[in-house]
Amino acid sequence: MQLSRRNKIILNYIIGPLLFVGLSFSIYQKVRNQTNLHGSWQLMKDSYKGPHGWYLFAVGVFSIVNWGIEARKWQVLVRHVQKVGFFTAFKAVLSGLSFSLFIPNRVGEYVGRIVYMEEGNRLRSISLTIVGSMSQVIITLVAGIAGLFYLRYNILTPGHPLQGLSTLWLNGLIYIIIIGTILMIIAYYRVSWIAAIVEKLPFVSKYKYLIDKVEEFHWKELTRILVLSTARYIVFIVQYLLMFRVFDVYVSVADGANMVCVLFLVLAILPTIPMAELGVRGEVSTQLFGLLSANTIGILYAAAGIWLINLIIPALAGSLFILTVKLFRK
């Protein structure tokens, strides 16, 4: 069904504001009920004026760097179907984040990003975005495996076991994740080959235009995407270590970095939505970092602070960008 020019104009100037109001109100309602967030926010405001203020400022700057890297990655991915400016990519990434707060495993990221693509390219960009998500998952798995080995042989002792997980089960888990990671890496570097096979399936062939651009990925370009994902992952780790300093959780760089890798691995495996993730993040954080520090409150507040700075504030910015979206250009 074709929309008249008048109806397109009305929808373009109504949908954006409605989405903004709905997203902003939902974020506010859910955030206000999160445990540990109020105390974390109050301590962050107090810390900003104290000797730890520059740590908090650095965490905020790294949040911008983090999403900037993700924007660049998405920009590189979708250029196979459309050239997108960096600022447009940045807006798309944050808008996708605002949608993803309410959809499991951040599937909403695809919804928020495709609205910045031109008509005809929106669905085609989804398969390219999935390739970028695969790269981030691969880095999370590889770093998580390293973290698990570090946890197994440098932190866990008979007097400091990991609650609910015996050494035998931990060893089994490590090997299962290693096998899964190897298979994912193979699939990642053979993604063009997989796309070519999928296109030949009878019920997929007529929709092959949605995935045909995936066949154009060269291993050098896929490696470049992995490098960007690695850079983003390093930023995550640095943010966590800085936030621990804000809340007086003192751990060594090696211990803290490896435990953050394990934390991200657990969060990647558990099927949660970001709005419900804070409770899971706090519980997992206290289990892991409790092996390194007795400052349980500081650990919980650090997890809440990262969640607020890395997810909620950028999501609010993304909901603002939604105001500028015009779904119908032609």
N, C-alpha and C positions, 0 to 999 in steps of 0.2 A: 504494500500500500504506500503510495507516494504522499508525502506531507506537503501542504502548500507552504509558500514562502512565509506567509503570516504565522502559520502554526509553528514553523521552525523557529522563528524569532521569539515567539512566546515561550516555547520549550527551552530555548537556549538561555533565556533570562530568568526562568523560573526554577528549572531543575537544579542549577548550581547553588542558588541561595537556599533552596529546600534541603539539599544534601548537606550543605554547611551547617545549617541549624540542627538538623537531625544528628549529624556526626558529633558536633560540639556538645549537644545536650547529653547524648549517650556517653561520651567520654567523661563528662563532668559527673554524671550520675554514678558511673561505675568506679571512677577514681576515688570519689569521696568515701566509698565504703571499703577501700583496701586497708588491711591491717598494716601497721608499721609505717605507713606512708606519711601520716601527719608528723610523727616524731622525727622521721628522716628529713622531712622538709624543713622543720623547725631547726634541727641541728645544722642543716646545710646553710640556712640563712645566717645562723650564728657563726658558722665556720667561715663564711665569706668575708666577715669582718676581722677574723682572727688570723693567726699565723698560718693556718692551713688554707687560706683563701685562694692562693694561687693554684693549689691542687684542684680545687673545685672549678676554678676558671679554666684550667687545662682540660678537665673532663668535658666541659661544655664545648670548647674549641675542637676537641677530638671527635665529638659527636657530629659536628659540621663536616669534618674531614671524612668521617666514616660514611655518611650519606653522600658526600661528594664523590667518593670512590665508587659507591654503588651506582650513582648516576652516570659516571663515566663508563662503567661496565655495561650498563643497559644501553647507553648511547652507542657503544661499539657493537653490541649484539644486534640492535634493531636497524643498523645502517644497511643491512642486507635487504630490507624492504623500504626503508625511508630514512633520510638524513634528519636527525633531530639535534637541535642546539643543546649545549650543556645545561643552560638554565631551564629549558623545557624538560630535559631529562631529570633535573633535580626536582622540579615541581611534580613530575610524574611519579618519582620514587616516593616522595613524602605523601602524595595523595594516595598512592597504593598502600602505604603504611597505615593511613587513617582508616581505610576500608578493612585492612587485614586484622584490626583489633578485635573484630567480632566474628571472624570466620576461621575455622580450625586450620592450623598449619599455614596460616598467612596466605591462603588461596586468594584472599581479597586483594593482594598486591597486583594480581593480573588485571582485576577489574579497574582498580584505580589508575593503572598505567595506560591501558589501551585507550582510554578516553582522550589521551593527548596525541594519539595517532590519527592520521587522516582516514576518512571513510574508505573502506576497501582494504586497509592495512591493519585494522585493529585485531581481527582474529588471527591474521597471519603472524602478528608479533608475539602471540602467546607461546608458540613453540620455541621461539628464539629466547624468550624470557625464561622458559623452563631449563634451557641449556645453562643459563647463568645461575639458576638456583642449584643445578646439579654441581656446578663448580664449587659453590659455597659449601654444599653438603660434603663434598669430597675433602675439602680442607678441614672442615670440622671433624670428620671421621679420622683423618690422618693425625691431626693434632691430638684428638681425643685418645687415640691408641697410644701415642707417646706419653700422654698424661697418665693413662692407666698403668703403663709399665713403670713410670716414675712412682706412682702411688703404691703399686704392688711391692716394689723393691726398696724404696727409700723412706716411705712414711708409715705404712702399715706394719705393726708389730703385734705380738701376742697380747700386749697390754693396751694396744690402740687398734682394735679391729674396726672394720666398717660395718655399722649396724645393719643387720638384715642380709648381709652378703658374706658368705664364707670365702676363704681363699680358693677353694675348689671351684665354686661358682664364678668367682672373679676371673680365674684363669680361663674357664670355658667361655665366659663372655668376651674376653679379649680375643680369643681365636675366632669366635663367630663374627665379631666386628671386623677382624682382619680379612676374613674371607669375603664378607659383604663389601668391604672397601675396595678390594682387588677387582671384584666383579663390576662395581660402579665405575672405577677408573677405566676399565676395558670398554664398558658401554659408552662412557663419555668420549673417548677418543675414536670410537667407532660409530658415533651418533649419525654421521652422514650415511653410513652403510645401513644402519638400522632404519633410518627414515626411508631409504630407497626400498627396503623390503616391505615396510609397513604400507607404502604407497600402492603396492601390488595386490594388497588384500581386497577382495571384491567389495566389501562394505566401506572401504576407505578410499578407493581409487578416485571416486568423483569429488572427494574433498582434499585431494593431494596438494592443491594449491595452498592449503593451510600449513603444510610442513615442508614444501619443496625447497624453501630457502635454507633449511637445516643442512641440506646436502652440500651447500657451498662452504661449510666450515672446514678450514684447513687446520692441521695439527698445530701449526705455529700460532694461529689465532686462538685456538682453544687453550694453548699454553699461556697466552697473554691474558686471557680471562681468568685462568687459575692464579696468575701472579697478582692480578687486581684483587681477587678474593683473598689471597694470602695477606696482602697489605691491609685489607679491611679487618681481617682476623687479628692481626698484630695490634691494630688500633683498639679493638675490643679488650685485649689483654692489658694493654697499657692503661686504659680507662679504669678497669677493675682495680689494678694495683694502686692507682692514684686515689680512687675512692676509698680504699682501705685506709690510706693515710689520713683522709678527712675524718674518718670515724675511729681513729686510733686502733686499728686492727693491724698489728705488726707481724708480718710474715716475710720470709726471705723472698727475693725476686724469683728464684728457681722454684721454690715450693709454691708460691702464689700463682705463678704463670702456669705451671703444670696442673694445679687444681682448677684453675679457670678453664683450661682445656677440657678437663673431665666434666666440669659443670656444663659447658656448652654442648658436649656430647650427649649428656643426659637430657638436656632441654631439647636437643634435636630429635632424639628418639621418642620422647614422650609426646603423644598427640594432644597438645593443648592449644587454646587460643590465647593470644597475648594479654587480653584483659583478665584472664584467669591465671596467667603465667606467674604473677607476682607471688602467689601463695606457694606454688611449686618451686619457683626459684629460691624463695626464702628457706623452704624446708630442705632442699638439696644443698643449698649453701651452708646451712648450719651443720649438716651431716659431714660435708667435705672439709670445710674450713675450720670446723670445730676440732678437727684432728691437729690443727696448727695453732689455734688461738682459743683462749677461754672467753674472749669478748663476744659472746653470742649476740648481744644487742647491736654491737657495732657491725657484725656480719650481716644481720638482718637489715639494718639501716643502709648498709652499703649496697645490698641487693636491690632495695627499694629505690635508692638514689639513682643507680644505673638504669633501672626500669623507667624511672620518671624522665631522666635526661635523654636517654637513647630512644625511647619509644613514645612516651606520652606527649612531650613538648614538640618533637618533630611531627607527630600525628596531628596535633592542633594546627601547626603551620600548614600541613597538607590539606586540612579541611578548609583553611583560608584560600588556598590555591584553587580549590574546587569551584570557588566563586567565579573564576575566570574561564572555566571550561565551557566550550561551545560544542555540544554533541553533534550538531548538524551544521556543516559548513557549506554544503551544496544542496 
